[in-house]
């Protein structure tokens, strides 16, 4: 039997797919409860595969099924957990230890679960507690507590030293330009 392929805008359709009336990619769609390979999960979460393997070593909750040859298969609940880890790390800025505490359900210290701030240091945190009335009507919601966070930049000593060196260099150039300007004025007079 001779194989023939039918061209379509999406690519080439195999004879089997053409006979079944399926376009390329249709049969590759998995159901929502199907297991996923590490490459599928990495593509879905937009992280490299080695990051998923690293997360397995750091988060005890991440345990994909492993089959012969060490192939990993992720259940939907594994993918949901990995999506939560990704969100905490990359969107909310948590550290690995902070995510570990969140996953364990620990919230013993507010500062440990606070997202990391690159190049910044939290100076003070204060919470003004506004207590609701002892008897509140069901329609009234208690006021939300107000959180005030002061953040200040922590200068990098290398950047400060480089900035100072550049400032001195620019001052020397400015001095030379002023001498040249004075000479030009004298020459034009």
Secondary structure, 3 states (H helix, E strand, C coil): CCCCCEEECCEEECHHHHHHCCCCCCCCCCCCCCCEEHHHHHHHHCCCHHHHHHHHHHCCCCCCEECHHHCEEECHHHHHHHHHHHHHHHHCCCCHHHHHHHHHCCCCCCCCCCCCCCCEEEEEEEEECCCCCCCCCCCCCCCCCEEEEEEEECCCHHHHHHHHHHHHHHHHHHHHHHHHHHHHHHHHC
